[in-house]
Amino acid sequence: MNKRILLIAGLFTVFSIQSVAQIQFNGSIDVGLRSGGSNSSFVKNGIESEFKYLHLDIPQVNLFLFAPINDDFFAEARLQSDTWGTGTLSDPRFTLANITWAKPGNSYAISAGRFVNPVGFYSKRNLIQDRTIFELPLSYSYFTNISDQRGYWPLAGEQGAYTSSDVGLTTIYFGGYATGVLLDWQIKPDRVRLETAVTSAAPASAENYTNLANAAILTHLTLNPNIYWQLGVSGSYGSFMRQSNINAFYRPYNPLEQYRQAILGVDVKYAFGFWEIVSEAIYSNWTVPSYSGGGFQTVGLSDKFEEFSLSNLGINVDLRFEPPFFTGSYIAARFDHLNFMNESSENYLATKDWDADVTRISAALGYKLGRNIEAKISVSDQSPFDYSLYTFRTTISAFF
């Protein structure tokens, strides 16, 4: 608790500081009210079950640091405290920390450390004030029946609580960061940009593996044909599983690094006049073992895991309108769907989807109270659309 108080106090101390010995500080804080339906949980709709009644919330507190080292190098970091998965502010931690080589005049830069994940459109909108609607799309926020310890586990979304037990993975890690080396290449300034990274794990994982066999490659190509359009293509391939006491006995016969996640995504942003449309589709294929009935499915009487191939597709469409008669305000809506295909393996007949399809509809109102202060109201409901998983949030976001 003392660490959290110190972080918040430190933020307000540096809010008006732009540089100290060439180190630049900025900060942000989000404060609001939230509530959720009777079946709320962090892994389903982002609201912990014990905090489903209307209450005061501080979703995030951030301290940002930018430190130029010389003309060619700079370092940046983000010290973050949030209520992810617990409903109470966590101890401060560095979620971003990297050093970047960006020589003046070069069309490319290289970063090493922990940086923004290049895969997907919303990985770059991991700050609440950068998002029109509070919730991230389902591809980033809904926990599937994939576990980084058990593989395909039909109970992954129903067991325990996030941060305290194994509850599965989102298709792309909701925190928005990855660890490794990133090349950012402006192939044609303001027109064509390529971001490619070699990271410690696939996009679904939040882990910082040190085993090179867990490595993944992530890439995003952005095209800006004109000032109205932005088109993006994402791809990735890599390992996401980790050793634990659940699977350690089987590891000699089944190296976990052999199980992979492959992603292909496309995103489109169109902005014209008072309108903005953002649409994204993310396809993910997983090769995984299967865990059920307290154990792994094996091939016959051997110790070799049965390998399953599982796929899901997430599609979201966001529409935003800024009324010309009420400057600084906006209204927005989102349609979001996550579809799960049949489970598939060499020795088992596919008979059902490996998870339940999810549809979510969201709406938001926002108003800029000042240059760096914005208030928004965001509501959503999702299948089965009986209000058991609805969310309501009001948030004031301040950035200094």
C-alpha positions in Angstrom: 0.0 0.0 0.0 2.9 2.4 0.8 4.3 1.8 -2.6 1.1 2.6 -4.3 0.7 5.9 -2.3 4.3 6.8 -3.2 3.7 6.2 -6.9 0.5 8.3 -6.9 2.3 11.1 -4.9 5.2 10.9 -7.3 3.0 11.3 -10.3 1.5 14.5 -9.0 5.0 15.8 -8.1 6.2 15.3 -11.7 3.1 16.2 -13.6 4.4 19.7 -14.2 8.0 18.7 -14.7 9.1 18.4 -18.4 12.8 17.7 -17.9 15.3 17.2 -15.1 18.9 16.8 -16.2 17.5 16.0 -19.7 15.3 13.2 -18.4 11.7 13.9 -19.3 8.8 12.7 -17.1 5.1 12.4 -17.8 2.3 10.7 -16.0 -1.3 9.6 -16.3 -4.0 8.6 -14.0 -7.5 7.1 -14.6 -10.3 7.5 -12.0 -13.9 6.5 -12.3 -16.8 4.3 -11.3 -17.6 0.8 -12.6 -20.0 -2.1 -12.1 -20.9 -5.3 -13.9 -23.4 -8.1 -14.2 -24.0 -10.9 -11.8 -21.6 -13.3 -13.6 -18.8 -10.8 -14.0 -15.2 -12.0 -13.9 -12.0 -10.5 -15.2 -11.5 -13.3 -17.7 -14.9 -12.8 -19.3 -15.8 -9.1 -19.2 -12.9 -7.5 -17.4 -14.7 -6.9 -14.0 -13.7 -9.1 -11.0 -16.7 -10.9 -9.4 -16.1 -9.3 -6.0 -16.1 -5.8 -7.5 -19.3 -6.2 -9.7 -21.3 -3.6 -7.7 -20.9 0.1 -8.4 -17.6 1.3 -6.8 -14.8 3.8 -7.2 -12.0 2.5 -9.5 -8.5 3.6 -10.4 -7.8 1.4 -13.4 -4.3 2.7 -14.1 -1.6 5.0 -12.7 1.4 5.5 -14.9 4.8 7.3 -14.8 6.6 7.6 -18.1 10.3 8.3 -18.6 12.2 9.4 -21.7 16.0 9.8 -21.4 18.2 10.8 -24.3 21.6 9.3 -24.0 23.3 11.0 -26.9 22.3 11.9 -30.5 21.8 8.2 -31.5 20.5 6.5 -28.4 17.6 7.0 -25.9 15.9 5.0 -23.2 12.2 4.9 -22.3 10.2 3.3 -19.5 6.7 3.0 -18.1 6.2 2.4 -14.3 2.7 1.2 -13.9 0.2 0.3 -11.2 -3.2 -1.1 -12.2 -6.2 -3.1 -11.0 -5.9 -5.8 -13.6 -7.4 -9.1 -12.3 -7.6 -8.1 -8.6 -9.7 -4.9 -8.4 -7.1 -3.2 -6.2 -4.1 -1.3 -7.3 -1.0 -3.5 -7.8 2.5 -2.7 -6.7 4.3 -0.5 -9.2 6.2 -2.4 -11.9 8.0 -1.6 -15.1 5.8 -2.8 -18.0 7.9 -1.1 -20.6 11.7 -0.5 -20.5 13.9 -0.4 -23.6 16.9 1.3 -25.2 16.6 2.5 -28.8 19.2 3.3 -31.4 17.7 5.9 -33.8 20.5 7.7 -35.7 19.3 11.0 -37.2 18.7 10.7 -40.9 18.2 6.9 -40.8 14.9 5.5 -42.0 15.0 2.7 -39.3 15.4 2.4 -35.5 16.3 -0.7 -33.4 14.9 -1.2 -29.8 15.9 -3.8 -27.3 14.1 -4.6 -24.1 10.4 -4.5 -23.4 8.4 -2.6 -26.0 4.9 -2.2 -27.6 3.9 -5.5 -29.3 3.7 -4.7 -33.0 1.0 -7.3 -33.7 -2.6 -5.9 -34.0 -4.1 -2.5 -34.1 -5.0 -2.2 -30.4 -1.7 -3.3 -29.0 -0.7 0.4 -29.6 -3.7 1.6 -27.7 -2.9 0.1 -24.3 -3.5 3.4 -22.5 -7.1 4.0 -21.6 -7.0 7.6 -22.9 -5.9 6.3 -26.3 -9.1 4.2 -26.6 -12.5 5.4 -27.8 -14.2 2.6 -25.8 -12.8 1.5 -22.5 -12.7 -2.2 -23.1 -10.2 -3.8 -25.5 -11.7 -6.0 -28.2 -12.3 -9.6 -27.5 -9.2 -10.8 -29.2 -7.2 -8.9 -26.5 -9.5 -9.2 -23.5 -11.4 -12.5 -23.5 -9.6 -15.5 -21.9 -9.9 -18.6 -24.1 -9.6 -22.3 -23.2 -5.9 -22.2 -23.9 -3.5 -22.5 -21.0 0.2 -21.9 -21.1 0.7 -24.8 -18.7 -1.9 -27.3 -19.9 -2.6 -26.4 -23.6 -6.2 -27.0 -24.6 -8.0 -27.0 -21.3 -11.8 -26.7 -21.5 -12.0 -25.4 -17.9 -9.5 -22.6 -18.4 -12.1 -19.8 -18.4 -14.0 -21.2 -15.4 -11.3 -22.0 -12.9 -9.8 -19.6 -10.2 -9.0 -16.0 -10.7 -6.5 -14.1 -12.8 -3.0 -13.6 -11.1 -3.7 -16.4 -8.6 -4.3 -19.5 -10.8 -4.2 -20.8 -14.3 -7.1 -19.2 -16.2 -6.0 -19.5 -19.8 -4.7 -16.9 -22.3 -6.1 -14.1 -24.4 -5.4 -14.4 -28.2 -3.1 -11.3 -27.9 -1.8 -10.4 -24.4 -4.0 -7.5 -23.1 -1.0 -5.7 -21.6 0.2 -4.9 -25.1 4.0 -5.5 -24.6 6.6 -8.0 -25.7 10.3 -8.5 -24.8 13.1 -8.9 -27.4 14.5 -6.8 -30.2 12.4 -4.6 -32.5 13.2 -3.1 -36.0 11.0 -0.1 -36.9 11.6 0.7 -40.5 10.0 3.7 -42.3 10.2 2.2 -45.8 8.5 5.3 -47.2 8.0 8.1 -44.7 4.3 8.6 -43.8 3.3 6.0 -46.3 4.9 2.5 -45.6 6.1 1.3 -42.2 7.4 -2.1 -41.2 7.8 -3.2 -37.6 9.4 -6.6 -37.1 10.5 -8.1 -33.7 12.1 -11.3 -32.4 10.5 -11.8 -28.9 10.7 -14.2 -26.0 7.3 -15.7 -26.7 4.2 -15.6 -28.9 1.8 -12.6 -28.7 -0.6 -14.5 -26.4 2.0 -14.8 -23.6 2.9 -12.3 -21.0 6.0 -14.3 -20.0 9.7 -13.3 -20.5 11.2 -16.6 -21.3 15.0 -16.9 -21.5 15.0 -20.2 -23.5 15.6 -19.3 -27.1 13.4 -22.3 -28.2 10.5 -20.2 -27.0 11.3 -17.3 -29.3 8.7 -15.9 -31.7 8.7 -13.5 -34.7 6.2 -10.7 -34.8 5.6 -8.3 -37.6 3.2 -5.5 -38.7 3.2 -3.7 -42.1 1.3 -0.4 -42.2 0.2 1.3 -45.4 -1.1 4.9 -45.5 -2.3 5.4 -49.1 -3.6 8.9 -48.2 -4.5 11.0 -45.1 -7.9 9.2 -44.8 -6.8 5.5 -44.9 -4.5 3.3 -42.8 -4.2 -0.4 -43.7 -2.3 -2.9 -41.6 -1.3 -6.5 -41.9 0.0 -8.5 -38.9 1.7 -11.9 -38.6 3.4 -13.9 -35.9 4.6 -17.4 -35.1 6.2 -18.7 -31.9 6.0 -20.7 -28.7 3.8 -19.8 -25.7 3.9 -22.7 -23.2 5.9 -22.8 -19.9 7.0 -25.4 -17.5 5.2 -25.8 -14.2 4.5 -28.5 -11.6 1.5 -29.5 -13.7 3.5 -30.6 -16.7 7.1 -31.1 -15.4 6.7 -34.9 -15.2 5.9 -35.1 -19.0 8.5 -32.6 -20.2 11.2 -35.2 -21.1 8.9 -36.8 -23.6 7.1 -33.6 -24.7 9.2 -30.4 -25.0 6.7 -27.6 -24.5 8.5 -25.3 -26.9 7.2 -27.4 -29.8 3.7 -26.0 -29.3 3.1 -22.9 -31.3 0.7 -20.0 -31.9 0.4 -18.5 -35.4 -1.4 -15.3 -36.0 -2.6 -13.5 -39.1 -4.4 -10.2 -38.8 -5.6 -7.3 -40.9 -6.7 -3.9 -39.7 -8.3 -0.8 -41.4 -8.7 2.7 -40.2 -10.7 5.3 -42.1 -11.1 8.8 -40.9 -13.0 11.5 -42.8 -14.6 14.6 -41.5 -16.3 13.9 -38.2 -16.3 10.1 -38.7 -13.8 7.4 -37.9 -14.1 3.7 -38.6 -11.7 1.0 -37.3 -12.1 -2.6 -38.2 -9.8 -5.5 -37.4 -9.8 -9.3 -38.0 -7.3 -11.6 -36.2 -7.0 -15.3 -36.9 -5.1 -17.5 -34.5 -4.1 -21.1 -34.8 -2.7 -23.0 -31.9 -0.9 -26.4 -31.7 -1.4 -27.7 -28.2 -1.7 -30.8 -26.0 -5.0 -31.4 -24.3 -5.7 -31.5 -20.6 -8.9 -33.0 -19.2 -10.0 -35.2 -16.3 -6.9 -34.2 -14.3 -4.4 -35.3 -16.9 -3.0 -34.9 -20.4 -4.4 -36.9 -23.3 -1.6 -39.2 -24.7 -1.2 -41.2 -27.9 -2.3 -44.7 -26.9 -0.3 -46.1 -23.9 2.7 -43.9 -24.6 3.9 -40.8 -22.8 3.6 -38.7 -25.9 1.0 -36.0 -25.9 -1.8 -36.1 -28.4 -1.5 -32.9 -30.4 -4.5 -30.7 -31.2 -4.9 -28.0 -33.8 -7.3 -25.2 -32.6 -8.3 -22.0 -34.3 -10.2 -18.9 -33.5 -11.2 -15.7 -35.4 -11.9 -12.3 -33.8 -13.6 -9.5 -35.7 -14.4 -6.0 -34.4 -15.8 -2.9 -36.0 -15.6 0.5 -34.2 -17.6 3.6 -35.3 -16.9 7.0 -33.9 -18.6 10.3 -34.6 -17.6 13.7 -33.3 -20.6 16.1 -33.4 -19.6 19.4 -35.1 -22.1 21.3 -32.9 -20.5 20.0 -29.6 -16.7 20.4 -30.0 -14.6 18.0 -27.9 -17.3 15.3 -27.7 -17.8 12.0 -29.4 -20.2 9.1 -29.5 -19.0 5.6 -30.4 -20.2 2.0 -30.9 -18.4 -1.3 -31.4 -19.5 -4.7 -32.7 -17.2 -7.5 -31.6 -17.2 -11.2 -32.2 -14.9 -14.1 -31.3 -15.5 -17.3 -33.2 -14.1 -20.7 -32.2 -13.7 -23.5 -34.8 -13.9 -27.3 -34.2 -11.2 -29.0 -32.2 -9.0 -31.1 -34.4 -6.3 -33.9 -33.9 -4.9 -36.8 -35.8 -6.6 -39.5 -33.5 -9.7 -37.7 -32.3 -12.8 -36.9 -34.4 -13.7 -33.2 -34.3 -17.2 -33.0 -32.8 -17.5 -29.6 -31.2 -16.1 -26.1 -31.0 -13.2 -25.9 -28.5 -14.7 -22.8 -26.8 -18.0 -20.9 -26.9 -18.4 -18.1 -29.4 -18.7 -14.7 -27.9 -20.4 -11.5 -29.2 -20.1 -8.2 -27.5 -21.8 -4.8 -28.3 -20.4 -1.7 -26.7 -21.2 2.0 -26.7 -19.4 5.1 -25.4 -19.7 8.8 -24.9 -16.7 11.0 -24.4 -15.9 14.6 -23.8 -12.5 16.4 -23.6 -12.6 18.6 -20.5 -9.2 20.1 -21.2 -6.2 19.6 -23.4 -5.0 16.5 -21.4 -8.2 15.5 -19.6 -11.0 13.4 -21.0 -14.1 11.9 -19.5 -16.0 8.9 -21.0 -18.9 6.7 -20.2 -18.7 3.2 -21.6 -21.3 0.4 -21.5 -21.3 -3.1 -23.0 -23.1 -6.4 -23.0 -22.2 -9.7 -24.4 -23.7 -13.1 -25.2 -25.9 -14.6 -23.8 -27.2 -10.9 -23.6 -29.2 -11.4 -20.4 -27.3 -8.6 -18.6 -25.3 -11.1 -16.5 -22.1 -9.9 -18.2 -22.9 -6.3 -18.8 -20.3 -3.6 -17.9 -20.7 0.1 -16.9 -17.8 2.4 -16.6 -17.3 6.1 -16.1 -13.7 7.3 -16.4 -11.7 10.5 -16.2 -8.3 10.2 -17.8 -5.6 12.8 -17.1 -2.3 13.0 -18.9 0.5 15.4 -17.9 
